[in-house]
Amino acid sequence: MKTAVKKEKLSEIKNTVKSKKARGILEGAAYFAAAFLLAQNVVLQSVSPFAVSLISVSKKKNYFYSAAGAAFGYLVFRPQDLARCAAAVLIVFLGALALDLADCKTAVFLPMTISFCAVAATGFVVDIKTGGAAADFALTAAQSILAGGGSFFFYRALNCSFRRFRLRALPASDLTCIVISAALLLMSLSRISIGGFSPARCIALLLVLFTVRYGSDRLGIMLALCVGFAFSLGTEDTLFLTGSYGFSALLACLFCPFGSLACAASFCVSSALFTVAAGAGIGFFLESAAACAVLAVLPKAAGEKIEAFFRGGENITPDGSLRQSLVMRLRFASGAINYISESVNEVREKIDEMNSRKAMQARDQMSDADYFSQEIINEKTNEIRMVAADQFFSISDMLSDLAREFDEAEYFDTVAAGRIRRALGEYDIFPKSISVIEDKYGRIRIEILTSGRETGFSDPKLQKEVSKACSRYLDKCAVTHFKNDTMITFTEKPNYSVEIGFAQHSAEGALCGDTIKTINDGHGRSVLIISDGMGQGGRAAIDGAMGAGLLSKLLAAGFGFDSALKVVNSALLVKSGDESLATLDCACIDLFTGRVELYKAGAPATYLAKGNKVTKCELSSMPAGILRNIEFAKRTAALGDGDLVVMVSDGITEPGGEWLKAMLSGAEEMSADEIANEIIKTALNITRDMREDDMSVIAARIHRFEDEF
């Protein structure tokens, strides 16, 4: 019962802390305390500028709290410099307020400039008034530079995306800024000492040793240099600490393979040598000795927990490793299915040979009618087996296409993802994951996964920031809500848009034997399809719909044209016992480059209109559903702003295509819909005295986008 009550109380406390109001109060208190601690620092034996630096970069109006903490700290710890410090706090506070009102805090150089100017202006005024020497002016200049540098470190630490990261997965630059910022806060506590022994410096050294022993050499040396730099800023007696901590950490890394005792001993000996060489107090050595002693006697279980903490980031999948695993599996599956198809083909040939021998042996005992019936059955069965083998080959090719697409066409831009994460941090959005995927054409797709029903992405300013982070034009994001997460997808805005118009005429009744499909493959390509089933009416409509429907679904799923055609061809071959065929006419328009690729399987000519010039693209090929192993006939052309692609079925071209070329040469001012309807109308007039056939037209005109960030 008591346990349940305790859990209930803990849950209430957690909910209270998580509330927006409580979080705001705690955040304000943290800024106040940090500024107060930074104000008591002694830098170069003078006033510390780092409290001023914190005010300049404080987020979400927390500069009120940090300014109050800094003013109170200077009042308590630096009363002799209160006038100068108060003036600097006021200047930087007004600067931070101005940046917040102007919404300009995203540029780090602005807070740096404000803190630099605040410290420099107040310092030089005091130096001039008191008749300071050149050394005093140099000291003020150094403090001003440190103030600007402090703003940079605090800005990066406050804006880096470490909420969702494990420690080892942080970028080195962000981690360095976090460590230096924390070391500057520890520097405030280092003034608290017992007989020259500083608990804060001892704790910092212990963190360095833990990082070297259980984390990584690189991280440990970086941490040692950062805390050494922060502690060395205090007085002349501490200037040696940067070299002492850095070299001692390097030596500990070398002896780390020999165990904790060797690591601790090497660090302790190196620290002792630096302390003696610098003529520093015994307290500096005792701090190192105490930290080394803790490492040496640390229980194995505790060491394993610390190591697990540092190694946590290794569970994050490295860039491309998941992709390579997927590629490997797809290639293995492709090879396995290809082997199956070869086996099916071999079995088919053996069965066909056996059936032929049996038929020849039984020929004398069978009538002519029975013999021919058996031959027809064997032939049909053999044909079905051939189609089955072809289907396996098609699936193998499709898997191979996917593997090649993943392996060669895409890579993950982690640099851009980091920039986006920092930009989102400005809007208090911390995604679970960000993927910036660039394909083989240099186009990007951004996928952002967030917890809950994230709605902040509707802000146009945020979308513009994401565009700037990638240095690309992006379309408006697509938002997909799942049960507990939200997926936000940005795609690069293409250079062209496509205006599509289409029209149809049915020769017999309501059903047209032609089928029109238009799809966007999600990679900036628009695909136009006309499939003409054999004959007219319902049966032709089924064949045409089957051909266009299958092809469009396979292309939308990411498969190539050749692989998709094999599947469509096999499906038409086995659809019925009677002959079943369909022509396939495809135009794939790349909206980034303006290039159009034409794919034809038994289809009539396509017309390309560039101003008054019209080009007829006619390619010889077989329709799908007649023979095995057919292929698309292909052609590529380049389009520009205002150019037109016109695809037609054979009902339009039967009278000849010269009238169509003449019409398109004067269609510059017509819309795509108007062109399609006019072609149908004119074709019906021309074929009035001829046998009527189904007619279909797709007209597509491309237009160039004009946009700016």
C-alpha positions in Angstrom: 0.0 0.0 0.0 2.8 2.4 0.9 4.6 1.6 -2.3 1.5 2.4 -4.3 1.1 5.7 -2.5 4.8 6.6 -3.1 4.5 5.8 -6.8 1.3 7.9 -7.0 3.2 10.8 -5.4 6.2 10.4 -7.7 3.8 10.4 -10.6 2.2 13.6 -9.4 5.6 15.3 -9.0 6.6 14.2 -12.5 3.4 15.5 -14.0 3.9 18.8 -12.2 7.5 19.2 -13.4 6.4 18.3 -17.0 3.7 21.0 -17.0 4.5 24.1 -19.1 4.3 26.6 -16.2 6.5 24.5 -13.9 9.0 23.9 -16.7 9.1 27.6 -17.3 9.8 28.4 -13.7 12.5 25.8 -13.4 14.1 27.0 -16.6 14.1 30.6 -15.4 15.6 29.5 -12.1 18.4 27.6 -13.9 19.3 30.7 -15.9 19.3 32.8 -12.8 21.6 30.3 -10.9 23.9 29.9 -13.9 24.4 33.7 -14.3 24.9 34.1 -10.6 27.6 31.4 -10.5 29.3 32.9 -13.6 29.4 36.3 -12.1 31.6 35.2 -9.2 34.3 33.8 -11.5 37.7 35.5 -11.6 39.1 35.7 -15.1 42.6 36.9 -15.7 42.6 38.2 -12.1 39.7 40.5 -12.9 35.9 40.5 -13.4 34.4 37.6 -15.3 32.6 38.4 -18.6 30.8 35.1 -18.9 27.7 36.1 -17.1 27.3 38.8 -19.7 27.8 36.2 -22.4 25.0 34.0 -21.0 22.5 37.0 -21.0 23.1 37.6 -24.8 22.2 34.0 -25.8 19.4 33.2 -23.3 16.4 31.7 -25.0 12.7 32.5 -24.9 12.9 35.7 -22.7 15.1 34.0 -20.1 17.4 36.9 -20.5 15.3 38.6 -17.8 16.3 35.8 -15.3 20.0 35.6 -16.4 20.3 39.4 -16.2 18.9 39.4 -12.7 21.2 36.6 -11.7 24.2 38.3 -13.2 23.4 41.7 -11.5 22.9 40.0 -8.1 26.1 38.0 -8.5 28.2 41.0 -9.4 26.6 42.9 -6.4 27.6 40.0 -4.0 31.0 39.0 -5.4 32.3 42.1 -7.2 31.0 45.2 -5.4 34.2 47.1 -6.3 33.3 46.8 -10.0 29.6 47.1 -9.6 29.2 50.2 -11.8 31.0 48.7 -14.7 29.3 45.3 -14.4 25.9 46.8 -14.0 26.3 48.9 -17.1 27.5 45.9 -19.1 24.6 43.8 -17.9 22.1 46.6 -18.9 23.7 47.0 -22.3 23.6 43.3 -23.1 20.1 42.9 -21.7 18.8 45.7 -24.0 20.7 44.0 -26.9 19.2 40.6 -26.1 15.7 42.2 -25.9 16.2 43.9 -29.3 17.3 40.6 -30.9 14.3 38.9 -29.5 11.9 41.5 -30.7 13.5 41.5 -34.2 13.6 37.6 -34.2 17.3 37.7 -35.0 18.8 35.3 -32.5 19.4 32.6 -35.0 22.6 34.3 -36.2 25.3 33.6 -33.6 27.5 36.5 -34.5 24.8 39.0 -33.2 24.9 37.9 -29.6 28.7 37.6 -29.8 28.9 41.2 -31.1 26.6 42.5 -28.3 28.5 40.8 -25.5 31.9 41.9 -27.0 30.7 45.5 -27.3 29.1 45.6 -23.8 32.3 44.4 -22.1 34.6 46.5 -24.3 32.6 49.7 -24.0 32.3 49.6 -20.2 35.9 48.4 -19.7 37.5 51.1 -21.9 35.4 53.8 -20.2 36.7 52.7 -16.8 40.3 52.5 -18.1 40.2 55.9 -19.6 38.5 57.4 -16.5 41.1 55.8 -14.1 44.0 56.6 -16.4 44.8 52.9 -17.0 48.0 51.7 -18.5 48.5 49.8 -21.7 48.2 46.5 -19.8 44.8 47.5 -18.5 43.6 48.2 -22.0 45.0 44.9 -23.2 43.2 43.1 -20.3 39.9 44.8 -21.3 40.4 43.7 -24.9 41.1 40.1 -23.8 38.0 40.1 -21.6 35.9 41.4 -24.5 37.2 38.6 -26.7 36.4 36.1 -24.0 32.9 37.5 -23.7 32.3 37.0 -27.4 33.8 33.5 -27.3 31.6 32.7 -24.3 28.5 33.7 -26.2 29.5 31.4 -29.0 30.0 28.4 -26.7 26.8 29.1 -24.8 24.8 29.6 -28.0 26.0 26.3 -29.5 25.4 24.4 -26.2 21.9 25.8 -25.8 21.0 25.1 -29.4 22.6 21.8 -30.2 20.3 18.8 -30.4 21.4 16.7 -27.5 17.9 15.9 -26.1 17.4 13.0 -28.4 21.0 11.9 -28.8 23.1 9.5 -26.9 26.4 11.0 -25.7 28.7 9.3 -28.3 26.4 10.2 -31.1 26.8 14.0 -30.6 28.7 15.9 -33.3 32.2 16.8 -32.0 31.7 20.5 -32.4 28.5 20.5 -30.3 30.0 18.2 -27.7 33.0 20.6 -27.4 30.8 23.6 -26.8 28.7 21.7 -24.2 31.8 20.6 -22.3 33.4 24.1 -22.3 30.1 25.7 -21.2 29.8 23.2 -18.3 33.5 23.7 -17.5 32.9 27.5 -17.2 30.2 26.8 -14.7 32.5 24.4 -12.8 35.1 27.1 -12.8 32.8 29.1 -10.6 32.7 26.3 -8.0 36.5 25.8 -8.2 36.9 28.9 -6.0 35.5 26.8 -3.2 38.5 25.0 -1.7 39.6 23.4 1.5 43.3 24.0 2.2 43.9 24.5 -1.5 42.0 21.4 -2.5 39.1 22.2 -4.9 36.3 19.6 -4.9 35.0 21.0 -8.3 38.4 20.4 -10.0 38.6 16.9 -8.4 35.2 16.0 -9.9 36.2 17.4 -13.3 39.3 15.2 -13.2 37.3 12.2 -12.2 35.0 12.8 -15.2 38.1 13.0 -17.5 39.4 9.7 -16.1 36.1 7.9 -16.5 35.9 9.1 -20.1 39.4 8.0 -20.9 39.0 4.6 -19.2 35.4 3.7 -20.2 34.6 6.1 -23.1 36.9 7.0 -25.9 40.4 8.5 -26.2 39.2 11.3 -28.4 36.4 12.3 -26.1 38.6 12.0 -23.0 41.4 14.2 -24.3 38.9 16.8 -25.6 37.3 16.9 -22.2 40.6 17.3 -20.4 41.6 20.2 -22.7 38.3 21.9 -22.3 38.2 21.8 -18.5 41.9 22.7 -18.3 41.3 25.7 -20.4 38.3 26.9 -18.3 40.2 26.4 -15.0 43.3 28.0 -16.3 41.6 31.4 -16.9 41.3 32.2 -13.2 44.7 33.2 -11.9 48.4 32.9 -12.8 48.7 29.9 -10.5 46.3 27.9 -12.7 47.7 28.7 -16.2 49.5 25.4 -16.3 46.3 23.3 -15.9 45.5 23.1 -19.7 48.8 21.5 -20.4 48.7 19.4 -17.3 45.2 18.0 -17.9 45.7 17.5 -21.6 49.1 15.7 -21.5 48.0 13.6 -18.4 44.9 12.5 -20.3 47.0 11.6 -23.3 49.4 9.5 -21.1 46.4 7.8 -19.5 45.1 6.8 -22.9 48.4 5.1 -23.7 48.3 3.0 -20.5 44.5 2.4 -20.6 44.9 -1.1 -22.2 46.7 -2.2 -19.1 43.8 -1.6 -16.8 42.3 1.0 -14.5 45.3 1.0 -12.1 47.9 1.7 -14.8 45.6 4.4 -16.3 45.2 6.1 -12.9 48.9 5.8 -12.0 50.1 7.4 -15.3 47.7 10.3 -14.9 48.7 10.9 -11.3 52.5 10.8 -12.1 52.1 13.2 -15.0 50.0 15.6 -12.8 52.7 15.5 -10.1 55.4 16.5 -12.6 53.4 19.4 -13.9 52.6 20.6 -10.4 56.2 20.5 -9.4 57.4 22.2 -12.6 54.8 25.0 -12.2 55.7 25.5 -8.5 52.0 25.2 -7.7 50.5 24.2 -4.3 50.1 20.7 -3.1 46.3 21.0 -3.5 46.5 20.6 -7.3 48.4 17.3 -6.9 46.0 16.1 -4.2 43.0 16.7 -6.5 44.6 14.5 -9.2 45.6 11.9 -6.6 42.0 11.7 -5.2 40.4 11.3 -8.6 43.0 8.6 -9.6 42.4 6.7 -6.3 38.6 6.6 -7.0 39.3 5.2 -10.5 41.7 2.6 -9.2 39.3 1.2 -6.5 36.1 1.6 -8.5 34.1 -1.7 -8.4 33.8 -3.7 -11.6 30.0 -3.5 -11.6 30.1 0.3 -11.4 32.7 0.4 -14.2 30.5 -1.7 -16.4 27.5 0.7 -15.9 29.7 3.7 -16.8 31.0 1.9 -19.8 27.4 1.0 -20.9 26.5 4.7 -20.6 29.4 5.7 -22.9 28.8 2.9 -25.3 25.1 3.7 -25.6 25.6 5.7 -28.8 27.0 2.7 -30.6 23.5 1.3 -30.9 22.6 4.1 -33.3 22.9 2.7 -36.8 25.8 4.3 -38.7 24.9 6.0 -41.9 24.3 3.6 -44.7 24.7 0.4 -42.6 21.0 -0.3 -42.6 20.9 0.5 -46.3 23.7 -1.9 -47.0 22.0 -4.7 -45.0 18.8 -4.1 -47.0 20.8 -4.2 -50.3 22.5 -7.4 -49.3 19.1 -9.1 -48.5 17.5 -7.9 -51.7 20.4 -9.2 -53.8 20.3 -12.5 -52.0 16.5 -12.8 -52.6 17.0 -11.8 -56.2 19.6 -14.5 -56.7 17.5 -17.1 -54.9 14.4 -16.4 -57.1 16.6 -16.3 -60.2 17.8 -19.8 -59.2 14.2 -20.9 -58.7 13.2 -19.6 -62.1 16.1 -21.5 -63.8 15.0 -24.7 -61.9 11.4 -24.2 -63.0 12.6 -23.8 -66.6 14.7 -26.9 -66.5 11.8 -28.9 -65.0 9.5 -27.6 -67.7 11.9 -28.7 -70.4 12.3 -32.2 -68.9 8.5 -32.6 -68.5 8.0 -31.4 -72.1 10.5 -33.9 -73.3 8.9 -36.8 -71.3 5.4 -35.9 -72.6 6.7 -35.8 -76.2 8.2 -39.3 -75.8 5.1 -40.7 -74.2 2.9 -39.2 -76.9 5.1 -40.8 -79.6 5.0 -44.2 -77.9 1.2 -44.1 -77.6 0.6 -42.7 -81.1 -0.3 -46.0 -82.6 -2.9 -46.7 -79.9 -4.6 -43.3 -80.2 -7.0 -41.8 -82.8 -5.9 -38.7 -84.6 -8.4 -36.6 -82.7 -7.2 -37.9 -79.3 -3.6 -37.4 -80.3 -4.1 -33.8 -81.4 -6.1 -33.1 -78.3 -3.3 -34.4 -76.1 -0.7 -32.3 -78.1 -2.8 -29.2 -77.5 -3.1 -29.9 -73.8 0.7 -30.5 -73.5 1.4 -27.3 -75.5 -0.9 -25.2 -73.3 0.5 -26.7 -70.1 4.1 -26.1 -71.3 3.1 -22.5 -72.1 1.8 -22.0 -68.6 5.0 -23.4 -67.2 7.0 -21.0 -69.4 5.0 -18.0 -68.2 5.5 -19.1 -64.5 9.3 -19.3 -65.1 9.1 -15.8 -66.7 7.3 -14.5 -63.7 10.1 -15.7 -61.4 12.6 -14.1 -63.7 10.6 -10.8 -63.6 10.5 -10.9 -59.8 14.2 -11.5 -59.6 14.8 -8.5 -62.0 12.5 -6.3 -59.8 14.4 -7.2 -56.6 17.6 -6.5 -58.4 16.3 -3.1 -59.5 15.4 -2.2 -55.9 18.8 -3.3 -54.7 20.6 -1.2 -57.3 18.4 1.7 -56.5 19.2 1.6 -52.8 22.9 0.9 -53.3 23.8 3.4 -56.0 21.0 6.0 -56.0 20.8 7.2 -52.4 23.0 8.3 -49.5 22.2 10.1 -46.3 23.3 13.7 -45.8 24.1 13.8 -42.1 25.5 17.3 -42.3 22.2 18.7 -43.6 20.3 16.6 -41.0 22.3 18.3 -38.3 21.6 21.7 -39.6 17.9 20.9 -39.8 17.9 19.6 -36.2 19.5 22.8 -35.0 16.9 24.9 -36.9 14.1 22.9 -35.4 15.5 23.4 -32.0 14.9 27.1 -32.4 11.2 26.2 -32.5 11.4 23.8 -29.6 10.9 20.8 -31.9 13.1 17.8 -31.1 12.5 15.0 -33.5 13.2 11.3 -32.9 15.0 11.1 -36.2 15.8 13.1 -39.3 16.8 11.6 -42.6 18.0 13.7 -45.5 18.2 11.4 -48.5 19.8 12.5 -51.7 19.2 10.4 -54.8 21.6 9.8 -57.8 20.2 12.9 -59.5 21.2 15.1 -56.6 17.6 15.7 -55.4 16.8 15.4 -51.7 13.9 14.1 -49.7 13.6 14.9 -45.9 11.9 12.6 -43.5 11.3 13.8 -40.0 9.8 11.6 -37.3 8.4 13.3 -34.2 6.5 12.1 -31.1 2.8 12.9 -30.9 0.8 15.0 -33.3 3.4 17.6 -34.1 1.7 20.7 -35.7 4.5 23.2 -35.7 5.6 22.4 -39.2 2.7 24.3 -40.7 4.6 27.6 -39.8 5.9 29.0 -43.2 8.9 30.5 -41.3 9.9 27.0 -40.1 9.5 25.5 -43.6 11.7 28.3 -44.9 14.3 27.5 -42.2 14.4 23.9 -43.3 14.8 25.0 -46.9 17.8 27.2 -45.9 19.3 24.4 -43.9 19.4 22.3 -47.0 20.1 25.2 -49.4 17.3 23.8 -51.6 13.8 24.8 -52.6 11.3 22.6 -50.9 7.6 21.9 -51.5 5.2 22.2 -48.7 5.6 19.3 -46.3 3.3 16.3 -46.2 2.2 15.2 -42.7 1.3 11.7 -41.9 -0.1 10.9 -38.4 0.4 7.5 -36.9 -0.8 6.2 -33.5 1.9 7.8 -31.4 4.2 9.5 -33.9 4.0 11.9 -36.8 6.1 11.7 -40.1 6.8 14.9 -41.9 8.1 14.6 -45.4 9.7 17.4 -47.5 10.5 16.9 -51.1 12.6 19.2 -53.2 10.6 21.5 -55.3 11.2 20.7 -59.0 12.1 23.2 -61.7 9.0 22.5 -63.7 5.3 21.8 -63.1 3.2 19.8 -65.6 -0.3 20.8 -66.9 -2.1 17.6 -68.0 -5.3 17.4 -70.1 -6.9 14.3 -71.5 -10.0 13.3 -73.5 -11.5 10.0 -74.6 -14.1 8.7 -77.1 -15.7 5.3 -77.0 -16.6 3.7 -80.3 -19.1 1.1 -78.8 -21.2 2.0 -75.8 -20.1 3.3 -72.5 -16.9 1.2 -72.2 -13.7 2.5 -73.9 -11.0 0.0 -74.8 -8.3 2.5 -74.0 -7.2 3.3 -70.4 -5.4 6.5 -69.3 -3.3 6.7 -66.1 -1.1 9.5 -64.7 1.1 9.1 -61.7 3.8 11.0 -59.8 6.5 8.6 -58.6 7.6 10.8 -55.6 11.0 11.5 -57.1 10.0 14.5 -59.2 8.9 12.5 -62.3 5.4 12.5 -63.8 4.4 9.4 -65.8 1.7 9.4 -68.4 0.3 6.0 -69.7 -2.1 5.0 -72.4 -3.0 1.3 -72.8 -5.1 0.2 -75.8 -6.7 -3.2 -75.4 -7.3 -5.3 -78.5 -10.5 -4.6 -80.3 -13.4 -2.5 -78.9 -15.8 -2.5 -76.0 -15.8 -4.5 -72.8 -13.1 -7.0 -73.6 -10.7 -4.4 -74.9 -11.5 -2.3 -71.8 -10.5 -5.2 -69.5 -7.2 -5.7 -71.4 -6.4 -2.0 -71.5 -7.3 -1.4 -67.8 -5.2 -4.5 -66.8 -2.2 -3.3 -68.7 -2.3 0.3 -67.5 -3.3 -0.6 -64.0 -0.6 -3.1 -63.4 2.1 -0.9 -65.0 1.1 2.2 -63.0 1.1 0.4 -59.7 4.5 -1.2 -60.3 6.0 2.1 -61.4 4.5 3.9 -58.4 6.1 1.2 -56.2 9.5 2.1 -57.5 10.2 -0.6 -60.1 11.8 0.1 -63.4 9.9 0.2 -66.7 11.5 -3.0 -68.1 10.8 -5.1 -65.0 7.2 -3.8 -64.9 6.7 -4.6 -68.6 7.7 -8.3 -68.0 5.1 -8.7 -65.2 2.4 -7.0 -67.3 3.3 -9.2 -70.3 3.2 -12.4 -68.3 -0.2 -11.4 -66.7 -1.7 -10.8 -70.2 -0.3 -14.1 -71.5 -2.1 -16.2 -68.8 -5.2 -14.0 -68.4 -7.4 -16.2 -70.7 -7.2 -19.0 -73.2 -7.9 -16.7 -76.1 -5.4 -14.2 -77.5 -5.2 -11.2 -75.2 -3.0 -8.2 -75.9 -2.6 -4.5 -75.1 -0.4 -1.7 -76.3 1.5 0.3 -73.7 2.5 3.9 -74.4 4.4 5.7 -71.6 6.0 9.2 -71.2 8.1 9.8 -68.1 8.7 13.6 -67.6 11.5 14.6 -65.3 10.3 17.8 -63.6 13.8 18.7 -62.5 15.6 18.6 -65.9 12.7 18.8 -68.3 13.8 15.5 -70.0 11.1 13.2 -71.3 11.6 9.4 -71.8 9.2 7.7 -74.2 8.5 3.9 -73.7 6.5 2.1 -76.3 5.2 -1.4 -76.6 3.2 -1.6 -79.9 2.0 2.0 -79.4 1.5 4.7 -82.1 3.6 7.8 -82.4 4.0 10.5 -79.8 4.2 14.2 -80.8 6.5 16.8 -79.2 5.7 20.4 -79.8 8.3 23.1 -79.1 6.8 26.4 -80.2 5.7 26.1 -83.9 8.0 23.0 -84.4 6.4 19.6 -84.0 8.4 16.4 -83.9 6.8 13.0 -84.5 8.4 10.2 -82.4 7.5 6.8 -83.9 9.1 3.6 -82.6 8.7 0.0 -83.7 7.8 -2.5 -81.0 5.5 -5.4 -80.1 2.4 -5.1 -77.8 2.2 -7.0 -74.5 0.4 -10.3 -74.3 1.5 -11.9 -77.6 5.1 -13.1 -77.1 7.5 -13.8 -74.3 10.5 -11.6 -73.6 9.3 -8.4 -75.2 11.0 -5.1 -74.5 10.1 -1.4 -74.6 11.3 0.7 -77.6 12.8 3.8 -76.0 13.6 7.4 -76.9 14.7 10.5 -75.0 14.0 14.2 -75.7 14.7 17.5 -73.9 11.8 19.8 -73.1 11.7 23.5 -72.1 9.2 26.0 -70.6 5.9 25.8 -72.5 6.8 22.7 -74.5 4.1 20.1 -75.2 3.9 16.3 -75.2 0.9 14.7 -76.9 0.2 10.9 -76.7 -2.6 9.3 -78.7 -4.1 5.9 -79.3 -4.3 4.3 -82.8 -7.9 5.5 -83.2 -6.5 9.0 -83.7 -3.6 8.2 -86.0 -5.3 5.7 -88.4 -6.2 8.5 -90.9 -2.6 9.7 -90.8 -0.9 12.2 -88.5 -0.1 15.2 -90.7 -3.3 17.0 -89.7 -2.3 16.5 -86.1 1.2 18.1 -86.6 -0.4 21.0 -88.3 -2.9 21.5 -85.5 -0.2 21.3 -82.8 2.0 23.8 -84.5 -0.6 26.5 -83.8 -1.6 25.4 -80.2 0.8 27.6 -78.2 -2.0 29.6 -76.6 -4.2 26.6 -75.9 -4.4 24.9 -72.5 -3.7 21.1 -72.2 -7.4 20.3 -71.8 -8.4 22.4 -74.8 -5.8 20.7 -77.0 -6.9 17.2 -75.9 -10.6 18.0 -76.6 -9.8 19.6 -79.9 -7.8 16.6 -81.1 -10.8 14.3 -80.3 -13.2 16.6 -82.1 -11.1 16.9 -85.2 -10.3 13.2 -85.4 -14.1 12.4 -85.2 -14.7 14.7 -88.1 -11.9 13.2 -90.2 -13.0 9.6 -89.5 -16.7 10.2 -90.0 -16.9 7.9 -93.0 -14.4 5.3 -91.7 -14.8 2.4 -89.3 -14.9 4.0 -85.8 -12.3 3.1 -83.2 -11.8 4.0 -79.5 -9.8 7.3 -79.2 -7.7 8.6 -76.3 -5.5 11.7 -76.0 -3.1 12.9 -73.2 -1.7 16.4 -73.6 1.0 17.6 -71.1 2.6 21.0 -71.1 5.5 21.9 -68.8 6.0 25.2 -67.1 9.1 26.5 -65.3 8.8 27.5 -61.6 10.2 30.8 -60.5 10.9 31.0 -56.7 13.2 32.5 -54.1 14.1 31.7 -50.5 
